[in-house]
Amino acid sequence: MLPIKHTLFLISGVSSFIIFYMGVVNLLTSVEQSTGMILLIFSIFVSTGTLLSTIYMSKSITKPIEKLAQSMTEFSKTNKISNKDQIKTNVKEIFELNKNFESMGIKVERTIEMQNEYVQKLKDIDRKKLEFISMVSHELKTPLIPILGYVQMLQKENLLGKLNEKQIDAVNEIYTSTIKLDRLVGDILMTQKLDLEKVDFNEEEINVSELINNVIKEFKPSTDVKKILLTHEYEGDTMIITDKDRINQIFSNLIKNAIDFVPENTGKITVGAKEDLTDIKFFVKDNGSGIAPINQKEIFKKFYQIDTSTSRKRSGSGLGLAICKGIVEGLGGKIWVESEENVQTTFFFKIPKKPIKITIKNNSEKI
């Protein structure tokens, strides 16, 4: 695609050459030499006038148009008008077009600046909200420690005396509720730490096989009580460098969910891993009720519950999977779910084998 200036000069040059050529032909073919000379001089004047008029048009029209086009191109990339000087032209339409463009550009610049200010304010408000929630969660957790301690003392006869049957039931209910509240506050604290990027990740060399075996040992008593078959699938001996405690935290949340959803006596949970060149893909598979496709897209969101009815049988904050997602992504990995309703559900999370690159923000505030 030719620029307008080149097109204009090409047309002008061809026209001038044709006029000059016709003057030369008339000179050579004219019967009277004086007539031929007059026609040649006339063609020279016309061709010269054509070239001069082209130069004038280029200065008055094509250059302003090119400059305006350049300004528009720069504005489309930067949303800023780099050159706010008026384009010099005697053409009214071009002058008004440039003036309107500059006016529009200034309005767009101001709108973008205001939008950026609003976005920054919203980010500041959101961060303050997260910090406030974290502070409140921390303050809620502090009194739970002595409450739990005294409840455990009441449960022991040799410390605060023997209780009757009703008192024991009441103390046990307090203990169960305190544990639930403690876990809820802990989940909220962890979620806020992940949102504020204040979770510290450690690096250590761990054996994948030993990691899975330890997970099985930890949850075997709980699954045995409910007669749930807990097995593992991994025969390798791979070493990876990652955060062992955080991996265990992910497994803990996933296995607790699986225990809640598989049927007693016939429930099956499999913990395992597969590997490729760069990653280890861990998984937790169960034969529970499964997850509908519409819910699979939402389950990693905070406070999301598949069963939102007031009579739902399973308790929980709806933060477990959100915490898993935050930890996995903090370790440089990815988490997802594959499920078939009334058949099985498998949660996968992929962790890099190589050392994770961790940037810890300097912040003296503790949550």
Number of C-alpha atoms within 10 A of each C-alpha: 4 7 9 15 18 12 12 16 17 13 11 19 17 12 16 21 15 14 21 22 16 15 21 19 14 19 20 14 11 14 10 10 13 11 13 19 17 14 20 22 16 15 22 19 15 16 22 17 13 18 17 13 13 21 17 12 16 19 16 16 19 21 17 21 21 15 14 21 13 12 19 20 13 15 17 12 8 11 15 19 19 11 13 14 10 12 16 14 16 12 12 8 10 19 18 11 13 23 16 12 16 21 12 11 19 16 12 16 16 12 12 14 12 12 12 12 12 12 12 12 12 12 12 12 12 12 15 12 13 18 18 13 16 22 16 15 21 17 13 15 18 11 10 15 12 11 14 18 11 13 17 15 14 20 19 12 10 9 10 11 10 13 14 7 9 9 13 14 13 11 18 16 13 16 20 14 13 17 14 15 16 19 15 19 21 16 19 23 21 23 23 24 20 19 15 14 14 17 18 14 18 14 15 13 13 15 15 22 18 13 13 21 15 13 17 19 11 12 15 16 13 14 21 13 10 15 16 20 16 22 15 18 15 15 11 12 10 13 16 20 18 23 19 18 12 18 19 15 15 19 22 17 15 21 24 14 17 24 21 13 17 21 17 17 13 12 19 21 22 18 23 19 20 14 16 9 7 10 15 20 18 22 22 21 24 26 22 26 17 19 20 13 12 9 12 15 11 13 20 22 15 16 15 18 19 15 11 8 8 6 7 10 8 10 10 13 16 18 22 27 20 21 25 24 21 23 24 19 16 20 23 16 18 18 20 15 17 14 20 15 13 12 12 18 23 22 19 18 22 22 23 20 19 12 15 18 12 13 10 11 11 7 7 6 7 9 17
